[in-house]
Amino acid sequence: MWPNFVVEAIPAQINAIVQRHRAGVMMLEYMGWGEAARLIEKRMAKAINAGTVTYDFDRLMKEEGRTDVEEIKCLAFGSEIINNMA
């Protein structure tokens, strides 16, 4: 059996990524780099729409009936966003 703190921490993976993403986008907007901010937002959405997501989104998307979802680790999700920028 998993300790409670581990079980409760798993569903917050994408939430932590989204919060950091939003902070980065806000910083870029503040610096006047709106184009870079939009690029990050679009590429994150592309990764989610492609179904390459962390545990929490994987679970939710499968509950909604998506079968093309692949669970990946947080680091891999960040790499997926970067790879989508190329």
One Martini backbone bead per residue (centre of mass of N, CA, C, O) as a GRO file, in nm:
protein
   86
    1MET     BB    1   0.097   0.036   0.022
    2TRP     BB    2   0.058   0.361  -0.011
    3PRO     BB    3   0.128   0.643   0.101
    4ASN     BB    4  -0.067   0.916   0.129
    5PHE     BB    5   0.134   1.134   0.019
    6VAL     BB    6   0.173   0.991  -0.255
    7VAL     BB    7  -0.118   0.967  -0.360
    8GLU     BB    8  -0.178   1.281  -0.342
    9ALA     BB    9   0.062   1.377  -0.538
   10ILE     BB   10   0.007   1.258  -0.821
   11PRO     BB   11  -0.245   1.441  -0.929
   12ALA     BB   12  -0.047   1.718  -0.923
   13GLN     BB   13   0.142   1.728  -1.166
   14ILE     BB   14   0.006   1.913  -1.385
   15ASN     BB   15  -0.047   2.148  -1.198
   16ALA     BB   16   0.249   2.227  -1.153
   17ILE     BB   17   0.311   2.276  -1.450
   18VAL     BB   18   0.096   2.493  -1.504
   19GLN     BB   19   0.191   2.698  -1.295
   20ARG     BB   20   0.476   2.736  -1.417
   21HIS     BB   21   0.385   2.809  -1.696
   22ARG     BB   22   0.225   3.064  -1.624
   23ALA     BB   23   0.462   3.216  -1.498
   24GLY     BB   24   0.634   3.220  -1.756
   25VAL     BB   25   0.431   3.365  -1.937
   26MET     BB   26   0.406   3.622  -1.765
   27MET     BB   27   0.702   3.701  -1.786
   28LEU     BB   28   0.715   3.727  -2.094
   29GLU     BB   29   0.495   3.942  -2.115
   30TYR     BB   30   0.635   4.154  -1.936
   31MET     BB   31   0.895   4.157  -2.139
   32GLY     BB   32   0.754   4.143  -2.441
   33TRP     BB   33   0.726   3.809  -2.513
   34GLY     BB   34   0.453   3.704  -2.656
   35GLU     BB   35   0.543   3.493  -2.864
   36ALA     BB   36   0.672   3.297  -2.661
   37ALA     BB   37   0.420   3.253  -2.489
   38ARG     BB   38   0.241   3.131  -2.716
   39LEU     BB   39   0.424   2.892  -2.782
   40ILE     BB   40   0.399   2.747  -2.513
   41GLU     BB   41   0.093   2.717  -2.509
   42LYS     BB   42   0.065   2.556  -2.776
   43ARG     BB   43   0.261   2.316  -2.700
   44MET     BB   44   0.105   2.218  -2.456
   45ALA     BB   45  -0.160   2.160  -2.603
   46LYS     BB   46  -0.039   1.957  -2.803
   47ALA     BB   47   0.047   1.745  -2.594
   48ILE     BB   48  -0.234   1.696  -2.477
   49ASN     BB   49  -0.386   1.629  -2.746
   50ALA     BB   50  -0.188   1.379  -2.807
   51GLY     BB   51  -0.168   1.215  -2.511
   52THR     BB   52   0.097   1.328  -2.364
   53VAL     BB   53   0.080   1.251  -2.022
   54THR     BB   54   0.023   1.253  -1.710
   55TYR     BB   55  -0.137   1.069  -1.483
   56ASP     BB   56  -0.383   1.258  -1.435
   57PHE     BB   57  -0.465   1.298  -1.736
   58ASP     BB   58  -0.479   1.007  -1.814
   59ARG     BB   59  -0.713   0.932  -1.630
   60LEU     BB   60  -0.921   1.146  -1.730
   61MET     BB   61  -0.916   1.074  -2.037
   62LYS     BB   62  -1.006   0.778  -1.998
   63GLU     BB   63  -1.278   0.846  -1.859
   64GLU     BB   64  -1.369   1.001  -2.138
   65GLY     BB   65  -1.261   0.769  -2.371
   66ARG     BB   66  -0.968   0.774  -2.426
   67THR     BB   67  -0.718   0.559  -2.609
   68ASP     BB   68  -0.457   0.767  -2.697
   69VAL     BB   69  -0.307   0.749  -2.417
   70GLU     BB   70   0.008   0.857  -2.263
   71GLU     BB   71   0.206   0.787  -2.000
   72ILE     BB   72   0.418   1.028  -1.842
   73LYS     BB   73   0.661   1.195  -1.718
   74CYS     BB   74   0.736   1.509  -1.630
   75LEU     BB   75   1.000   1.534  -1.789
   76ALA     BB   76   0.876   1.428  -2.056
   77PHE     BB   77   0.667   1.653  -2.084
   78GLY     BB   78   0.869   1.882  -2.113
   79SER     BB   79   1.005   1.759  -2.364
   80GLU     BB   80   0.753   1.762  -2.541
   81ILE     BB   81   0.724   2.065  -2.555
   82ILE     BB   82   1.000   2.118  -2.680
   83ASN     BB   83   0.966   1.932  -2.932
   84ASN     BB   84   0.714   2.106  -3.042
   85MET     BB   85   0.900   2.361  -3.127
   86ALA     BB   86   1.040   2.235  -3.396
   0.00000   0.00000   0.00000
